[in-house]
Each structure stands twice: as structure tokens, then as C-alpha cells.
Amino acid sequence: MFDQKKVAFYTLGCKLNFSETSTIGRQLIDIGFQKVDFNQVADLYVINTCSVTENANRECRRIIRKARRLSPASFIVVTGCYAQLKPNDISKIEGVDMVLGANDKFNLPKLLKDLTKNNSPKIHGCEISKLDYFNSFSLNDRTRSFLKIQDGCDYPCTYCTIPLARGKSRCDTIDNILQSASIIASKGIKEIVLTGVNIGEFKDNKNNFADLMSNLENVEGIERYRISSIEPNLISDQVISNVSASKKFMPHFHIPMQSGSDLILGKMKRRYQTKLYRNKINNITNNIKDVCIGADVIVGFPGETDDEFNKTMLFIKDLPISYLHVFTYSERENTAAIEFDNVVDKKTRSERATKLILLSEKLKRAFYSKYISSNHTALLEEEDHDGFLYGFTDNYIKIKVPFHKHLQKSKQKVFLQKIDSDGIVLSKIITN
């Protein structure tokens, strides 16, 4: 029925969403669809949404409008976190034909009877009380694969909608994860990023995240693993020891901080204070050579005075942080924080975000500068960027080398020469 029909995908948000979009894509290819770029005319558009911020919601609406412009007669499906939280609102957007909640995200091939546009969009699978686990991983979309090991979250952070959108924490089994990793390796992919909502909570019977890491070391064909993001309170000494001793787990952590103020961390209901965060960072840097550490920070949370914000700035400057992901707090429905007093005005939020983004650029440049004139191993990507191939070193420094076709998607030893005007480290291949 769907032979020769074209499908295009757009993914908003996190690496977890990318893994799930790729899985949905393989499902649709199996029933006859041909995948095309989202900027092309397609018969079916699938939009996988995020709802972490208000900007993500607006971006979802913009992408729906873009799909309608590209192909007014196309069938449009919206899934993901925003679809789970606001199915009725999305169903009222002109052009949307189907909305898939968390329960039916991976049932699109069964639900898609034909591509006839609906006057009344169909909403499926938005009951979140009993969610199954569906394993996902990306293939052939990037040089690396995003492998989902866990979904959902039990943490009651006062600003976050993820538990509402993805339900309670649940995990894959180690056997399934190893099987998925082997499939990824069979496709020639050398690097896997372990992803989920709260991967440090991974459990499979008596096995924890550190045990999973030990098992993954033995998968043939995979040369690199990265941990996408892990809560500081869940980074055990064994996890640090595993990365330190591993030839496959890269010296790179991304550790949500959210604030450097204990007052604000308490209001957020985070499961740590600054002392624990500092101790984890110091433990990691003391035990893992050349490690890169990134952090998430939220600015403008209710009650964040100038003094509390300055505490965050000073806290970050006093730590060996390599870069930041900066988020401006935005009010989300059905969260506790939306009722909090002492709201920070949006102009101040924006100004604080700008300060942290500038700080992040300085931190990254300082981190990159430490390794100029040194040798590293880098996994090169595929795309030709104006005569250069981009890639990342083992400790997550973005590099570029002159483009040569034989270097695409290969692991190479490189000499880091200088930080170029675009902020990427110009490098050369070590041939001997």
C-alpha cells in the first residue's frame, strides 16, 4: 500500500528523541516507505516533538507549518513529549492528521491505514499510567548511534514536565542492549551514545549502570561509548573507575548542575547540593586524565536573585567545567514551580542567559587551548563542510581536517594545531 510513498522526519529535542525517530523510520521503511530529507516534498511527515521549554513548543508549530507549505496534501503525524502533554491543542493545528502519545509512538505502521487527510485528527495512546518499554537506537543518521537504555523519570523536579510526558522510570535489559549494540556494530558504526531520560537509574535485576558499562566493553566492533547525561548523585565511584580504566568509554561527562545556589537547588527539588556536585567533579578530574565535563544550567528560576545568580557564576568559574548548556527558565503547565513567588522578569532571565553563554564560550576555549599541539584520536564525520571534515576527539574537542573521501566516518590520530576563527580546532592527520 505504501510502496514508493515518501516519508520525511523532523526531530526536536534530545538524543533520546533522535534514537526513537530513527526506530520509527525503520518501521515505516519496512512497510514500503522511502525516506527523504525533511526539506523535500513527501507524502508523510513525522514530527517528533520536545516540550522542555516554551521555545520547543513554538518550534513544533513552526515545523508543522513548514511541512504544510512543502506539501499541502501530505499526511502529518506529530508525536513526542509535546504531543503527549498537549494532544488536543496539537490536533487543532491546521494540517495535523494524527497525534501519537507515548503509548502508541511505535505503533504508527499499524495505525496508518492510508494517507487520506482527516477533517478530525486522530489522537492515540496518550494514557500514561501504564507505559511499556520499547527499545530504540539510531542507524545511519549520524557517524555515531544513539542507543536508548532507559525511559521515564521518578524525580519530582519542580520545573520539569518530563515525568508527565514520559511516565515512570523503566529500563531495557542488559541482554537487549547488548543485542542492539551488536546490530549497530554490524552496520559499521564505531561510536554509541548511551541515552535515556535518567540513565543513572538503570537497573536490570541486580545489575546497575556500572554493570551495564562493564558488559558493553565486550561488544565487538564498537570502539567508543559516550554517556549522554547523568545526574551527579548517580555517578558512583564504580562508574568513574570504569571510565578511567576503559579503552572504549570516552573521558567525557555531561552532568546537569541547574544552579550553583543551594537555595535554588532546594526550590527545584534537585537531589543534591553544591557540595556533592563539587565533590563529584573533583573526583572525576582527579581520576580521569584529560576529561571533558559539560553541565546544564537553568537561569531565571523563581527566587533567583542577583546574589543567587552570582553564586552560580562563581561556582562554575571555580570548577573544571569545559562547557555549558544554558536554559532560560520557562513556565510549564502542571509543574509546581509555576505557582512559585518571586518570579524573575523575562528581560533579566535573558540577560543572565547571555552572561552564562559568554562564560561557556570562554570555558570551552580555555579547555581547547590546553590541548593545542597535542595528539589525540578523533572520530571523523561524513559531511563535507566547505573542504573540511569535522569530528570529535576522545575528550570531545571539535576538530576539523582537510576533506578526503577515504577519511569519512573513520577514526584517526590527529595533531591539534590551532583554534580557528570558527572556534573549531584545525588539525592534521598523523600518518606514521
N, C-alpha and C positions, 0 to 999 in steps of 0.2 A: 504493500500500500504506500510506503514512504520511500521506495526506491527512487533515487535521483533527486529527492527533495533536499533542500539545503537548510542547514541549521547553523545559527551563529550564537555565541555566548558572550556575556559580559559579566565579570566578577568584581564585586565591590568588597572591600574589607580585607580580612586576614588570610594568612596562608592556609588555614583550615578551609575557608571558602574555596580557595583555588583547588585544593585536593578534591573537594566534593563536586565542583563544577566539572573537573576532568572525568570523574567517575560517571556523572550523568551523561557527559559527552560520549563515553564509550558505550553506554547503554543505548543511546539513540543511534549511533553508528551501527550497532548490532542489528537494528531493525530497519536499516536501509538508508539512513540519512547520510548526507555528505557534509562535513564540517567546513565552514568558510569563515573568513575574518568578519568581525562584527561590523566593519565599515562597508561590507558588501551587501547586496540585495539577497535576502534569504526568505524562505517560506516559513521558518520558525525561528523566533528569537527567545532565548532563555536568559533571564537576568537574575543572577544570584546576589542578593542584597545584604547589606550590613545595616545595623542600627545603633552603633556605638555613639554617634553624635548626630545632631540635627543636620549637619552638612551631609552626612551619609544618606539621610532620608531625602534631602533635596537632590542629591546626585542621582538617586534611584529614579526620581521623577524625570530628571533631565534625560537619562538614558532611555527611558520608555518613549519619550517624545522623539528622540533620535531614531529609534527603531521604526516608529510610525512614519517619519519622514523618508527613511531609506526605502521602506516597502509598506505602503499603506494597507495592503491586503494581507500582510503577514499575520501569523498567529503568535501572540505574545504571552509567554509564561513568566511569572515572577515568583521566585522562591527565596529562601534565606531568612535571616533574622527579622528584617523589616516586614516581610510577608507574614511571618508568624505573629508578630506583635500587632500589625495593623491590616489584617486581611480585607476587612470591609472597605477601609479607606482606599487601598490599592485597587480593589475591584471596581471602584468608581472612576478610576483614571481612564480617560478615553483611550481605547486601543487594547487594553488588557483583556485577555480571554480566559486565563486560568491563573489561580493563585494557589501555590502549594506550601502548606505549613510543614513543620518538622516531621510529622508522621508520614507524609506522603512525598517527601522531597525526592526519594529514589524510586517512586512508582510512576513516574511520568510515562514511560513506554506503555504501561497498562492503561493509564487514564486517557491517553491521547488517541481517541477513536478516529478522528480525521482533523483536517486543518481548516474547517469551516469556522469563521469568526462568530463569536457569541454575542448576542444582544445583552445577555446577563451572564457575566463571567462566573465560572465555576470555582468554588473555594473548596479545597480538600485538605484534610489532615492537620487541622490547627488545634486539635486536642492534645494537650501537653502532659497530661497526668501520667500516661504510660507510654514512654518512648522506647523503641527498640534501638539497638546499636547497629549501625551499618558502616562497615569498613570502607575506607576511601583512600585513594592515592592518585597523584597526578602522573601522567606519562606523556612524553614528547611535547609538553607545553614549554618546558624550560630545560636548561642544562641539568638542573637538579630536580628531584622529585620531592613533593610534599606528602608525607605519609602520616595519616591520622591514626593516633593510638588511643585517643580518649575524647569524650564529648561531654558537654554539660558542666555545671558548676554548682557546688553546695555552699559557696561563700556568700555571705549576705552584705556585700559592699553596698553602701547606701546610694551610690551614684549609678549603679550598673543594671542594665536590662538583660544581660546575657542569661542568667538563670530563667528568666521569663521566656526568652526566645529559644533556649536550647535544653531546658529542663535540668534534671539532676545529673550529677556526675556518673558516668558509666564508661567502661573501658573495653577495649578489644582484648583478646587472649594473646599471650606471647607466641603461641603456635601460629595463629593467623597473621600476626605482624611479621614473623619470620618468613612466612609463605609470601606475603606481599612484597617484602624486601627482595626475595629471590626473583619474583616476577619483574620487579623494577630493574634488578641487575641484568636479567636476561635481555632487556631492551638496550643495554649498553650505557645506561645511566650510572654515573660514578658517585653521585652525592645524594644523600637523603636528608631532608629536614624533618625531624620529628615534630608533629604538630597536634594541637588539640586546644581545648579551652583552658584546662588546668592540668597540664601533663604531669606535674609533680605528684598529683594524686593517683597516678597509675597504680592499679592493683590487679593481679591475676592470681587468685587464691592467696598463697603466702608470699608471692613474688611482688616486689615493688619496682619503682622506676630504675633504681640502680641494677637490679637483677635483669631487667629488660636490656639495659645497656650492655651488660656482660654477654648476653645471648646474641645481640646484634653484631658483636665483634667477629663472630664466626661466619657471617654471611659472605660467601664468595662473590667477588665482582664489585662489591661496594667498597669504595676506598675512603669515603668521607661521610661522617654524620655531623649534623648540627642540631642543637637543641633550640627550638624556635623561641620559646619564652618560658620561664619557670619562676614561680613565686619564691621570694627569698627564704621564707620559713620552711620551704620544702626542699631546699638544697642541702642534702645530707653530706656528711663528711665522706661517705662512700661514693656519692656522685662526683664530688671534687676529686677524690682519689682515682676514680675510673677515668676521668678526662685526663688527669695528669699522666697516668700510665698508658693511655690508649694511643695506638697508631692511627686510629680511624676517627675518634671523636675530636673535633677541632677545638682549639683553645679559644672558645668564643661563647660567652653567655649573654643572654638578654634578660635582665632582671627588673621587673616592674618595681618602681620606687613610689611613684604617685605624689609624694610630698616629702620634704625634709623637715617637716614640723610634726612633732609628736601630737600636738593638739589637733591638727588637721587629719593625721592618720587615724586618730581615735574617732573623729567625727565620720570618717569614711568607713569605719569598722574594718580597717585592714588588720591582718593577723600578725602584725609585728610593729615594733617601734624603731626609731633610727639607730639605736644601739645594736639591735640584731642585724639590721641592714649593713651597718658599717663592719661588723664582725664578719659577716659572710663575704663581703667584698675583699676585706683584708686576707681572709683565709684563702680565697681563690687566688689572689695575686701572689701570695706567699708560696703557693704550691704549684702553680701552673705557669710555666715560662711563656712570656710574650702574649699573655692572654688579652683578648679584647672584651670589654664589658660595656654593653649598652643598657640604657634604662628608659622606662616610660615615666613621664611626669605629667600630672594634671594641674593646670593653673586656674585660679579663679573660683575654687570651690567655696561654697558659703562659709563665711567666717575667716577666710584667708585675708587677714590684714596685711599692711605693708610689712610689718615686723615678721609675720609668719612666712610671707613670701621670701623675705630676705634670708630667713633661716634656711629655706630650700636652696637658694642661690649659694649660700656659704657652705652648706652641707655638700652639695655637688662639687664645688670647687676644691673641697678638702678630701675628695675621694678619687681614686684612679679610674674614673669613668671615661670611656672612649668616645661616646656619642649619646645623644638623647633622642627619643621620640616624644614630641611635645603635643599635648592635647589641651585644648581650651575647654573648660567645663561647660557642658550644656545641659539644661534641664531635661530630664527624661520622665515621661509619664509613668506612674506606678512605681516610682522609686522613693525611698524615704527622704532623700536629700531635697526633693522638690518642695518639701514643707519646711525646710530649714530657714531660720532667720539670717540676718546679716549677709544678704545677697551681694555679691560683687558685681558692679556695673560692667556692661559688656566692653566699654572702652578700656577700662582697667584690665580686664581679662586679656584683651588683645595686646595691650602694651606689655603685660607680663610674659605672654607667649613669645612676643618678638624678642624680649631680653633673653629668654631661655634658648630660642633658636639660634641667636647670635653666640651664646655660650657654647651650644652644641657644636657649632662650626669651629670655634676655637679649640674645643676639646679634641675634635676629630683631626684637625690639622696638627695639633701637638702630638697626637698618637701616631699619625702617619710619619711625622718628621723624625720620630725616634728610630724608624726603620729604613730611612733613606741610606743608600749604599750598603744594603744587606741583601742576602739571598733568601728567597722563600719559595715555597711551592704554591702554584696558583692553578685553579680550575678555570679554563677559558670558556667563554660562551660561544654562541654560533653567529650572532648577527654582526654584519659589517657596519661599524659606526664611523663613517667618513674615513675609511682606511685604517681603522683600528679594531682590534678585538678586545672586549672588556673581560674582566674576570675578577675573582677574589682570592686573596692569599689564604693560607690556613687560618690566620688570625684576622680575617675579614677586612683586609685593606683592599679597596677597589683599585685595580690596576688596569693599564692598557698597554698593548704591544702592537706593532705594525701587523696589519691583517695578512695572513697567509691561509689559504684554504685548508691546508693539512693540519693547521693548529686548532681548527674549530672543535669545540667540545672535548678538548684534550687537557690533561694535567701536565704542567711544565714547570721546570725550575726557572725562576726569573730573578734578575737583579734589579732592585728598585733604584731608579736613577734620580727622579725629582718629582715634586708635586707640580703638575701642570696648571695652567690658568683655569681649567675647569674643575680643579680640586681632585682630579684622578691622578694616581701616581704613574708617570711614564716609566715603563720598564723594558728590559730586553731579555730575550730568551738566552739561557745559559746552555750552550751546545756541547760542552765537554763534561 
